Amino acid sequence: MRDSVPHSKAYTGSSSPPDPDPSRLPAVPTTAAEVRATLARLEIRPSRGMGQSFLTDPFVADAEAALVDLPSGHPIVEIGAGLGQLTAALLRRHLGPLTVIERDGRLARLLRRTFGERITVVEGDALEVPLPAAAAAVGNLPFSVATPILLRLFAARVPRVVFLVQDEVARRLAAGPGSKEYGRLSIISRLYGTVELFRTIPPSAFSPVPEVTSRIGVHVARPEELPVPSVPAFEETVRLLFSSRRKQLRNLIPRVVRPEAVAARAAESAGWPPDWPSLRPESLPPEAYFALARVLAARA
């Protein structure tokens, strides 16, 4: 998903601030027809399989820019700038300095022509290029790579990440224990910080029109040290415990700790509730898994 929030001023609290010289605002496509015409001129055919869509609602871009919530002078990185609608919204709010990462060379050249020296364009894959230091990252992410990009930004400890992704992914990021969406992604997201979700965005806000609803969220990084000694070891522990969601923890924890008696002592030392053996993985909060990771590291 590219360049893609709500359609009312009530959501952001205000409309985009006026530019002192409107004639200097860069021209970007703001309707479905303009998006299609621009893509045709660039000979770009969006891939539905990869979830590539381009924003056609400028109010969405402006609401995303408002959620960045930083004064001018703080470096910002935009992931997948596409045709530049979100880029323009960020510049209208005088946010930046702004670096955009765009994988498609045709779009990168378009962004350079459109915005000139107002932005720095990095042409490359957001999963591979070095991430510039930033106070915030923002992006409308293609569905096929949204999760790994977000996890990379979280791991980089970017203080604030404003994202638009498939609604299902957004709900998994923010889910709490006991819900059907709660799982590994929820726990890893909480490891690095907190997620707040905002209203959903209908498919009609994009071109081509996707088959799913999108949602905007904000991830705020944990300011203190991470609550686990080793992130790779913690991720492996969570993976093993959530590999069979329907099984009870008594049957899953031996995959992490052997023998069974040692596993029981580890769970007790981590402060797990007395009835933990009969619980399923989604019943415990992230903090319970953080505590287990610390106990296992100490035992090792």
N, C-alpha and C positions, 0 to 999 in steps of 0.2 A: 504494500500500500504506500502510495506516495502523496506528499503534500496534502495530508488530510487533517471539529467540535461543534458545537451547537450553533443554532441558527438565530439566536436571540442575544440582545445586549445584556439581558438579565444574567446570562451565564458568566460573562467576564466582568460585569460591573461597569463597563464603558466600551465604546467603540474604539477603533484604532485611532491613535492621536494623529491629527492632521500634520502633514509635512509642510514646513514653512514655504516651500516652493513646489506645489503639486506637479508642475511641468517636469520636474526632475525625477519624479517617481518612475522606476523602470516599468516597462510594459510587459506584463505576463498574462497568459491566457486565464480568463476567469469564468468561462462558460464551457459546457460540454462541446459545443461546436468549435470553439477556439482551441480547446485541447486537442480534439481530433485533427483539426487542420494543422496544428503545429507538429503533432506526431507524424502526420503524413509527410509534411515537408522534410522532416528529419529522417524519414524512412524507418520509423520505429514502430514495431508491432508489439504491444504489450502482451506478455504471457499470462493468460488466465491461470495456467497451472502453477505459476510462481506467485500468484496473487498480486500482479503488477497492475495498479490502477492509479489514476492521477486525479487530484482534487479539482473539483469544479465549483466549490462553494468557498468564496473568500472569507466568509464569516468564520468558517472552521479554522482556517489558517490564523486569523487574528486572535481567536480564542486560545489557540495553542501558544502563540507568542506571548499572550498575557500571562499564561501559566509559568513562563520562564521566571517571571517575578524577580528580576535583578535590575539594578541601576546600570546605566551606560558605563563602559569601561571594564566590564568583566568578560573575559574571553568565553565564547560560546562555539560549540561545534554542532553542525547540522548533519545528520546522517541521511543520505539519499535525497538530495535537494530537488531532483526531478526537473520540472519546468519552472521552478522558482517562486511559486506562490507563497509558500511558507517563508522562504528567504526574504521576499519583499515585505511580508508582515513583520518579520524580525527587524528589518531595517527601518520600517516606519516607526517602530517603537524605540529607535536609536539604541538597539541592543548590540552588543559586541565589544571588541572586534570579533568578526564572524568568519569561521572557517567551515567550508562545506566539503563533505566527502561524497563523491559521485562516481559510481563504477562505470557507467556508460560514457564513453568518450564523446559521443555526439551531444549528450546532455551537458557534459562538463564544458564543452566549447560554447554551447548556448549560454550557460550561466556566466561564463567569462565575458561574452559579448554583451549580455544584458546588464550585468552589474558592475563590470569593470573593476576598478580598484576598491570598491566598497567591500569586497569579500576576497578571501583567499580560497581558491578551489584546489582540492586534492583529488586527483583522479586515481581511483583504486577501490578495492574491495574493503568495506568497513570491518570485515572480519580479519583482514590481513595487514592493512596499512598501520603504521604507528599512529596512535591516537594523540592528537595535540592536547596539551594541558588546557583544561577548561573548567569554568565554574558551573557550567550547565551543558547538557547535550539535549538535542531535540530532534525528533524525526518521525516521519510516517513510514513505517517499515513494511517491506514486502512480506506477506504472510509466510513464505517459505523459509525465511531466514530471520524472522523477528526475534525468536527466542534466543538463538546464539548471539545475536548482536546485543540484545539487552543484557545478557549474562556477562558479555565482555565489558560493557559499560559499568555494570555493577561491580565487577571484579577490579576495574580500574579505579574504583572509589570516586567516580564523578559525583560531585556533591548533589546535583539535581538533574534528573533525567525526565524530560517530558516526552511521552511516547503515544503514538496512535497505532494500535494493533487490532487484530481480530478479537472480538468481544470474548470469545472463549478463552483465549490466552490471557487477556487482561484479568478475567475472573479467577483464573488459576494462580496468577501472580499475587493477587490480594486475598485469596481464600484463607479462612481460618479453620481450625480443627473441627472435625465433625461434618463438614460439608463434602459433597461429592467431588468438588473441584480441588479440594485440598490434597496436596501431594508434594513430590520432590521439588517442583518449581516454586511452590509456595514457601517451602522451608528455606531454599537457597535464597530466594528474594528477601526473606526476613533476616537471613544471616547478614546480608549486606546493608539492610536499612528497612524502610517502611514504604508501602505503596498506598496511594489514595486514588480511587477511580472517580471519574466524572461521567457525564451523560454519554449515551451511545450516539453513534453517527450512522445514519441510514445509508444503504448502498447507493441511493440516488445522488449522494454528494460526490460521486466519483465517476470517472470514465476511463476504461470500460466499467460498467456497473458490476461490482462483485456480487457473489452469491451469499455473502455473509454480512452481518452488521459489525461495525468497528466500534472501538471505544478508546477514549483518551485517559491516560493515567499519569501520575507523577510519582517517581521514586526518589526519596530523600535518603542519602547515604548515612549510615551509622557514623556518628562523629568520633566515637571511641574505638578502641581496638576491637577486632572481631572476637566473638565469644568462643571460638574454637582454636586449638593450637595449630591444626593443619587442615587447610581447606580441602586438599585432595583426599585425605583420609576421611574427613567428614562426609564429603560427597559420596565416597564409596560406601560408607556405612548407611547413609540414607538410601542409596540405590538398592542395597541388599534388603533393607527392611521394607521397602515399598515395592519390591519385585513381585510380591504376591499379596495384593491388597486384601483379599478375602480371608487370608490365613490369620490366625491369632499370633500375637507377638511371642508366645511361648514356643511356637514352631519356627519363628523367623529369627529371633535373636541368636540362636546357635550358629547361624550363618556368619555372624559378626564376632562372637566370642565363644570359645570352646574351653573346657567342657561345659555342660549344662549348669553345673553348680557355680562355676565362675561367672557365667552369663547372668545368673540370678543375683549374685552379689554385685555385679556391675550395675544392674538395673536398680538395685536397692541403694547403692552408693550415689547414683545419679538422682535420687529422690523421686523415682517413678512411683505412682500410686500402688497400693498393695494388690489391687486387682489387675495389674498390668498384664499378667500372662493371658488373661481371657480377652484383652482388648485387641483391636485391630490397629494398624499403624496410623490411620487417620484420626484416631482418638486422642493422641498426644499432641501438645502444642510444640512449636519449634524449640522452645526453651528446654524441653525435656531431652530433645536430641542434642542440643548444644551441651547439656550437662553430661550426657552419656559420652560424647566425644572427649570431654575433658577427663572423665574417669578412665577411658580406654587409653588415652595418651599417657596418663600418670602410671597406669599399670605397665605399659610398654617400656 
